Amino acid sequence: SDVFVPPFYSLKECLEHWVNESGGKSAIEYIDVENPKKNWNCNFNQLNNLIGKARNYLVLEGIKAGDAIAFAYENSPEVILLSWAAWTMGVKTVPLDTKRDDSEMMEYKTNLAGAKILFSSKNIRLKSGIKSVVLSVKDLEDSQTEKTNYLNNVEISSDALVLFTSGTTAKPKGVLLTQENLIANADGIADWLGITQEDKFLITLPLHHINSTTMCLATFLRGGTVVLTSRYSNSGFWKTAAQSGATLTSVVPTIIHDQLSQISEFNRFKQEIKLSRIQLGSAPVVASEAEDFVKLTQIPLTQGYGQTETALRSTGVKWDQNQPLRQEYWNNLRSNTIGSEMKWTKVTVLKPDGTESKQEEEGEICVKGPVIMKEYIKNPDETKKVFAFGWFHSGDLGYWKMNGPEKQFFIKGRLKEIIIKA
C-alpha cells in the first residue's frame, strides 16, 4: 500500500517498547579502534535514561521543538544519544564532518540549518559565535538532573535531520529529512535485511552520513544491538567483526576492495566471525570484486542503491535468508543489478519529457514515497528542479528489466559525470 504505516508512531514509543520488552539487553556497544580503554556499552534501560538526560540538557540550554542542534564528533555514542534526545523533542540535528569540514564549512552548515548550539568532544570556536559545548557520555552519566518527561509524543512528520550533499563546485546543499523519511527507510531496510532482536549491526561508516544514521535506526526499530566503531580500520575489520559478534554490517565498495587483500586476517578469525550478510552500496560496485569477496568469505553481499535525499535505500537486491547463496543470488551479483524497489518506495526510469521508459530503455532513475526528503534548505530552485514531474530525480542514468514478477533496476552512470578525488 502507498500509505505509510510506521512500526511505531513515534521514536519515544519505539524506545519505550524495547525498554519494556528487553530493557537489560545490549543496545550500544562502542569499540574505540585506537584505544580499547575507551570502549563503552549500555543496555536499553541505560540508553533510555541517557537519552532522557541528554534531552534534559537540551531543555536547560533553551532548546525547544523546531530548533536545530549541530554536533561534531567522530563515530561515538554521543551522536546517537544527542540525535535521539533531539528527535524525541522535535528538534533537528545537523551532524558535521570532523575530518573534512574546516571552520568555514562548519560555519556555512550551522548557519544554513539554523543550529542554536554546537556539541563536540573538544571546544570549537566559530566566528558566528554559535554556542559551543563540550559534551561526553561521561558528562551525561554523571549529570544529576532528573530525567524530564517527554513534552508530548512528537509527530513523525516533524523535521529530523539536515545532511549535506557533496558540493563539488558549488556549496553543498542542505537536505532536510523528516522523522517519517528516516523511519520509513529504516523499516524497509530492516525488512529487507531481515533484522531482528538477535542481530548485532556493526557500524563502521561515519555517523555524519545517511548510511550509518539509517542503519542504526533500522537496528533499534527491531530491538537489535548497534556495535559502533570509532572508525573503519582496514587491518582490524575482521578482528572487530569477530570479537564483537556482529551479525551484519554495511560497507562501501572500497571496503570490499580493501578486504580482498586481508583474506589471511579473515582466515585467522574465520571460526569466530558471525556475519551472515553484508549490505553494499553508496558508490558504484565492481561486480567482479563483489563476486571474489563472496567466494572467499561465503558471506553474502546484498547490493542496495539510494542517496541522502531518499533517506538511504530506494532499491535493494532481494535475497533468501534461508538459502542465501543459491544460483539466483550469483546471477544477481554478476549482473550488478541494484535490485527492486524497497518497501514504502516507488522507483521508475523517466525520459527527459517525463514519460516512463520501457524495458531496457535508458533514462533517469526517479523515486517517490515517504522516504523522500522534504526539501533542500533555503534552495527552492534546486528543490523544484529535482522534483520535476512529481518524482524525485536521482541524477543517475539507468534502465529496468523484468526479473520474474519484479522490475530490476540497473545503473549506467551519472547524468553529469563528476570526479571526486578522495
C-alpha positions in Angstrom: 0.0 0.0 0.0 1.1 3.6 -0.5 0.0 4.8 2.9 2.9 4.6 5.2 2.2 2.6 8.3 5.1 3.1 10.8 6.2 0.2 13.0 5.9 2.8 15.9 4.1 6.1 15.9 7.0 7.9 17.5 10.6 7.3 18.4 9.5 7.7 22.0 7.2 4.7 21.6 9.9 2.7 19.9 12.3 3.3 22.8 9.7 2.5 25.5 8.7 -0.7 23.7 12.2 -2.1 23.8 12.8 -0.9 27.3 9.6 -2.9 28.4 10.4 -5.8 26.1 14.1 -6.3 26.8 15.5 -3.4 28.9 18.5 -5.3 30.1 19.6 -6.3 26.6 22.6 -4.6 25.0 21.7 -1.6 22.9 25.0 0.1 22.0 28.5 -1.5 22.2 31.1 1.1 21.3 34.6 0.0 20.2 37.4 2.5 20.1 39.8 1.3 17.4 42.8 3.2 18.8 42.1 2.8 22.5 40.2 -0.2 23.9 40.2 1.5 27.3 37.6 3.9 25.8 35.2 1.0 24.9 31.7 1.6 26.3 28.4 -0.1 26.3 24.8 0.3 27.5 21.5 -1.6 27.6 18.1 -0.3 26.5 17.3 0.8 30.1 20.5 2.8 30.3 20.0 4.1 26.7 16.6 5.4 27.6 17.9 7.0 30.7 20.9 8.7 28.9 18.6 10.0 26.1 16.4 11.4 28.9 19.4 13.2 30.4 20.6 14.5 27.1 17.1 15.8 26.4 17.1 17.5 29.8 20.4 19.0 28.9 18.9 20.5 25.7 15.9 21.8 27.6 18.2 23.6 30.1 20.1 25.1 27.1 16.8 26.6 26.0 16.4 24.2 23.0 12.7 23.6 22.0 10.7 21.8 19.3 11.5 23.2 15.9 15.1 24.3 16.8 18.2 22.7 15.4 21.4 21.5 17.1 24.7 20.7 15.5 27.4 18.2 16.6 31.0 17.4 15.5 32.2 14.1 16.8 33.9 11.2 15.3 31.8 8.0 15.5 30.8 7.9 19.1 27.8 7.2 21.3 27.2 10.9 21.9 26.0 11.2 18.3 23.3 8.6 18.9 22.3 10.0 22.3 22.0 13.6 21.1 20.2 12.6 18.0 17.5 10.6 19.9 17.2 13.3 22.5 16.7 15.9 19.8 14.3 13.8 17.8 12.1 12.9 20.7 11.7 16.7 21.4 11.0 17.5 17.7 14.5 19.1 17.3 16.6 18.8 14.1 20.1 17.5 14.2 23.0 18.8 12.0 26.0 16.3 12.0 29.3 17.8 10.9 32.3 16.0 9.4 35.2 16.4 11.8 37.7 15.3 9.2 36.7 17.3 6.1 34.8 20.3 7.4 37.0 23.2 8.1 35.7 26.0 10.3 34.4 27.9 7.2 32.3 24.8 6.2 31.1 24.3 9.7 30.1 28.0 9.8 28.2 27.5 6.5 26.4 24.3 7.6 25.3 25.5 11.0 24.1 28.9 9.6 22.2 27.3 6.8 20.5 24.8 9.1 19.9 27.5 11.8 21.6 25.5 14.6 21.5 27.1 18.0 24.3 25.2 19.6 27.3 23.0 18.6 28.2 19.9 20.6 31.6 18.3 20.2 34.4 16.4 22.0 36.7 19.5 22.0 35.9 23.1 22.1 35.2 24.5 18.6 35.1 28.3 18.2 33.3 29.6 15.2 33.2 33.2 14.0 29.4 33.2 14.0 29.5 33.0 17.8 27.3 29.9 17.9 27.5 28.5 21.4 30.0 25.6 21.5 29.6 22.9 24.2 31.9 20.0 25.0 29.8 17.1 26.0 30.7 13.5 26.6 28.8 10.3 27.6 30.5 10.6 31.0 29.1 14.1 31.5 25.6 12.7 30.8 26.2 9.7 33.1 27.3 11.9 35.9 24.6 14.5 35.4 22.4 14.7 38.4 19.4 16.3 36.7 16.3 14.3 36.9 15.0 12.9 33.6 12.4 15.3 32.2 9.3 13.8 30.9 8.7 14.0 27.2 6.9 17.2 26.3 4.5 15.1 24.3 4.6 12.5 21.6 6.4 14.2 18.8 4.7 13.8 15.4 6.7 11.7 13.0 6.1 14.3 10.3 8.5 16.7 12.2 11.8 17.7 10.8 14.7 15.5 12.0 18.0 15.7 10.2 20.0 18.1 7.9 22.7 16.4 5.9 24.8 17.9 3.2 25.3 16.6 -0.3 28.8 16.6 -1.7 29.1 20.0 -3.3 31.9 19.6 -5.9 31.6 23.0 -7.5 29.0 25.0 -5.5 28.5 24.8 -1.8 26.8 21.6 -0.7 23.0 21.6 -0.5 21.3 21.0 2.9 19.0 18.0 2.6 16.1 18.2 5.1 14.8 14.9 6.2 11.8 14.3 8.4 11.4 11.6 11.1 8.9 9.9 8.7 11.6 9.8 5.9 14.1 8.1 8.3 11.6 5.7 9.9 10.1 4.6 6.6 13.5 3.9 5.1 14.8 2.2 8.2 11.7 0.0 8.4 12.2 -1.0 4.7 15.8 -1.8 5.3 15.0 -3.8 8.5 12.6 -5.9 6.4 15.0 -6.3 3.5 18.0 -7.3 5.6 15.8 -9.4 8.0 17.0 -7.5 11.1 15.7 -9.0 14.4 16.4 -8.5 18.1 19.1 -11.1 17.9 21.1 -9.0 15.4 24.2 -7.0 16.2 24.8 -4.4 13.5 28.4 -3.3 13.0 28.6 0.4 12.2 32.0 1.2 10.5 30.9 4.1 8.2 30.7 7.7 9.5 27.7 8.6 11.5 27.5 12.0 9.8 26.4 10.2 6.6 22.9 8.9 5.9 24.1 5.2 5.7 25.1 4.7 9.3 22.3 7.0 10.6 19.6 4.9 8.9 21.2 1.6 9.7 21.4 2.5 13.4 17.7 3.4 13.3 16.8 0.2 11.4 18.6 -1.8 14.1 16.8 0.0 17.0 13.4 -0.3 15.3 13.8 -4.1 15.6 15.4 -4.1 19.1 18.8 -5.1 17.8 22.2 -4.1 19.1 24.3 -1.4 17.5 28.1 -2.2 17.5 29.7 1.2 16.9 33.3 1.5 15.9 35.2 4.8 16.2 36.3 4.5 12.6 36.8 1.9 9.8 40.1 0.1 10.2 41.4 -1.7 7.1 43.6 -4.1 9.1 41.3 -4.5 12.0 38.0 -5.1 10.2 37.8 -8.9 10.6 39.1 -8.8 14.2 36.5 -6.3 15.2 33.8 -8.3 13.4 34.8 -11.5 15.2 35.3 -10.0 18.7 32.1 -8.0 18.6 30.0 -11.0 17.5 28.4 -8.7 14.8 25.9 -10.5 12.6 25.6 -7.9 9.8 27.3 -4.7 8.6 27.0 -2.1 5.9 30.0 -1.2 3.7 31.0 0.8 0.6 32.8 -0.8 -2.4 36.3 0.5 -1.3 36.0 -1.6 1.8 35.3 -4.8 -0.3 38.4 -3.9 -2.4 40.5 -3.4 0.8 39.3 -6.6 2.4 40.2 -8.7 -0.6 43.9 -8.1 0.5 43.1 -9.0 4.1 41.9 -12.6 3.4 44.7 -14.0 5.7 43.1 -11.9 8.5 39.7 -13.2 7.6 41.0 -16.8 7.8 42.6 -16.1 11.2 39.3 -15.1 12.7 37.0 -17.2 10.4 35.8 -19.5 13.2 34.6 -16.6 15.4 33.1 -14.4 12.6 29.3 -14.4 12.8 28.5 -12.1 9.9 25.6 -13.6 8.0 25.1 -10.8 5.5 26.8 -7.5 4.4 24.9 -4.6 2.8 26.9 -3.0 0.0 26.2 0.3 -1.7 26.7 4.1 -1.6 29.0 4.1 -4.7 29.3 2.1 -7.9 30.0 -1.6 -7.3 32.6 -3.6 -9.2 30.8 -6.8 -9.8 33.9 -9.0 -10.1 35.3 -7.8 -6.8 32.0 -8.4 -5.1 31.9 -11.9 -6.5 35.5 -12.6 -5.4 34.7 -11.4 -1.9 31.7 -13.7 -1.6 33.6 -16.7 -3.0 36.4 -16.2 -0.5 34.3 -15.4 2.6 31.0 -17.2 1.9 29.3 -14.1 3.3 26.5 -12.8 1.1 26.8 -9.2 -0.1 23.4 -7.6 -0.8 23.6 -4.5 -3.0 21.4 -1.5 -2.4 21.0 1.8 -4.0 19.9 5.3 -3.0 21.1 8.6 -1.8 20.8 11.1 1.1 17.7 12.7 -0.4 15.9 9.3 -0.2 16.9 8.8 3.4 19.2 6.0 2.1 17.9 3.0 0.1 15.4 3.1 -2.7 16.2 -0.3 -4.2 17.8 -3.4 -2.9 18.6 -6.9 -4.2 16.1 -9.4 -2.8 17.8 -12.4 -1.3 16.7 -15.6 0.6 17.9 -15.6 4.1 17.5 -19.4 4.4 19.4 -20.2 1.3 21.4 -17.1 0.6 23.9 -18.4 -1.9 21.6 -20.0 -4.4 22.2 -19.7 -8.2 19.8 -16.7 -8.4 21.9 -14.9 -5.9 25.0 -15.3 -8.1 23.1 -14.2 -11.2 22.1 -11.0 -9.5 25.6 -10.4 -8.2 27.2 -10.9 -11.6 24.6 -8.7 -13.4 25.4 -5.9 -10.9 21.7 -5.1 -10.5 20.8 -2.6 -7.8 17.7 -4.6 -7.2 14.0 -3.9 -6.9 12.1 -1.1 -5.1 12.1 -1.3 -1.3 9.0 -1.3 0.9 7.5 2.3 1.0 9.3 3.2 -2.2 8.3 3.6 -5.8 11.0 3.6 -8.4 10.9 4.3 -12.2 13.0 5.4 -15.1 11.9 8.6 -16.8 12.8 10.0 -20.2 13.6 13.8 -20.4 10.0 14.6 -21.3 8.8 12.9 -18.1 7.3 9.8 -19.6 8.3 6.4 -18.2 10.9 4.4 -20.1 10.1 1.0 -21.5 12.1 -2.2 -20.5 15.8 -1.7 -21.1 15.3 1.8 -22.4 17.7 4.3 -20.7 16.6 7.2 -18.7 16.9 8.8 -15.3 16.2 6.8 -12.1 13.4 8.5 -10.2 11.9 7.8 -6.8 8.7 8.5 -4.9 7.3 7.7 -1.4 7.5 8.6 2.3 11.3 8.2 2.2 11.9 11.3 0.0 13.3 14.4 1.6 11.2 17.5 2.3 13.5 20.0 0.5 16.9 21.5 0.0 17.1 24.1 2.8 16.7 27.7 1.5 17.1 26.5 -2.1 13.6 26.5 -3.7 15.0 26.5 -7.3 17.0 23.3 -6.8 14.2 21.7 -4.8 11.7 22.4 -7.6 14.1 21.1 -10.3 14.8 17.8 -8.5 11.0 17.2 -8.1 10.1 17.7 -11.8 7.0 15.6 -13.0 6.2 14.8 -9.3 9.2 12.4 -8.9 12.5 12.9 -7.1 15.2 12.8 -9.7 18.3 10.9 -8.7 20.7 12.3 -11.3 21.6 8.6 -12.2 21.2 7.1 -15.6 19.7 3.6 -15.7 17.2 1.2 -17.0 14.9 -1.6 -15.8 14.1 -5.1 -16.9 11.7 -7.7 -15.6 13.0 -10.5 -13.4 10.1 -12.8 -12.6 7.3 -10.6 -11.3 9.6 -7.7 -10.4 11.3 -4.8 -12.1 15.0 -5.0 -11.5 17.0 -1.8 -11.9 20.5 -1.2 -13.3 22.7 1.9 -13.3 24.6 3.2 -16.3 26.3 6.3 -14.7 25.7 9.8 -13.6 23.8 12.3 -15.8 26.5 14.8 -15.1 29.8 12.9 -14.7 31.9 14.4 -11.9 35.1 13.1 -10.5 35.5 13.2 -6.7 39.1 12.6 -5.6 39.1 11.2 -2.1 
